[in-house]
């Protein structure tokens, strides 16, 4: 039995979510990948995957085995990279998760140069705003925006930003401009579903201290681009990161208000599981992202 091949098949099925996609990654056939998994399960005497017509999921034994064997292959990649380092080469795949809008606007332009620098590294980039479980879902690295509460992760701050209140000129002309946090409760808010505080927006003033306002959400969405589009169309106010709406503010399409009240500040981090050491290839990617995002603290632009 080819142990390394079968382990690679298991990891590919888990990370790709199907035998077909795993076969494509391995340049093999679905039948072959299925056979590799069966060989592994027969050898171990346990079922690793629960298979149905709709989904594939790890069993409890499979979850533990996957996490351990994933680390073995990471170590093997590191060993290959260490040997290849004499030829200024890094090898292996890096699976990255990042928020959709930030990943599209600010990370997408960076991948090509990284691939040019390291032709033996392959990238698997997944964009969504859902908080993924890195170990469970097989990610080597995630980009997370906000305060990090998960103590099982190790992080490196790449940049900073903060949120501002904004609305279209048309909305403010029609409904008036709020001047205090309390007035926000009388307005139509477009709310981000994954905001840790839900529909309670927090603000701070050096003169008046902190305020926590329960806003009235006209709409909830888990996507920043959707919030931006609805607010640009004059349908409400939003508390949005500067990197999301800064260009619109500079162009006068959106207006900030209550600027004496600071919205939440947050870091932009690269995170990885603490239960596995940082591989050479992942460290190289984190260093690259830190280099490219250095000095890009998104500050509040002036309204035009």
C-alpha positions, 0 to 999 in steps of 0.5 A: 500500500502506498501510504503517502498517496492514500494520506494525500487522497484523504486530505484532498477529499476533506479539503475539496469536499468531494471525490471528484474535486479531490481527483482533479487535484491529484490528477487522478480518477474518482474511482482511484481516489475512492480506492485509496480511501478504502485501502486506508480504512481497511488498513486502519480498521476504522471508517474515516469518512461518512459518505452520502449522496449529499455530503462527505464528513469526517467521522470522529476517528477520521477527524483526529486522524486527518489532523495528525496526518495533515501535520505529517504532510506539512512536515514533509513539505517543510523537509522538501522546502528545507532541501530546496531552500539551497536552490532558493525554492519552496514547494507545496500547497497553501490553503488560505481563507479570507473575507470576500470583499477584502480578499477581492479588493486587496489580496487578489492583486497580490497573489500573482507576484507571490506565485512569480516569486515562488513557482513551486508553491500552489495556492488554494484561496477560498473567499467568504465572510464565514468564520471557518474552523482552520483545523476542521476545514484544512486551512493553513492560514486565514486572514481575519479582520477584527478582535481575535477571541480564539485562543487556539490560534496564533496571529500576526497583525498585518494592518489596521482599520476602523469603522465609520458611519456613512450614508448617501447624500440623498438619504441624509437630505431626505431623513436628516443627519444624525448628530448623536448616537441616540438618534441612530435608533430612529434611522434605517440601518443596513447591518452586517450579520457577522458583527460580533455585537449584532445590532448594537453599535459601539462608539467612543468620544473623548469628551462623552465616553462610550455609547452602545446603541441598539439600531433598527436594522432595515436589512441584514446581510453577511456581505460588505459589498451588499451593504455598500450597494444598498447604502449607495442607493440611499436606503439606509446608514451603515457602520462600515470599515474604511477599506470598504467605503473610503473611495466612495467617501473621497468621491462624494458618493457617501458622506461620513457624519458624527465624526467626533464619535469614533467607531470600532477599531480593529486589526487585520491579522494572519492567523494559523492553528497553534497546534501545528508549527508555522511551516516555512511556506506559510511563514513565507506567505505571511511575510509577503503579505506583511510586506505588501500591507505594511503602512496601509492603515486605512484612515478616514478620508475627508468628505469632498 
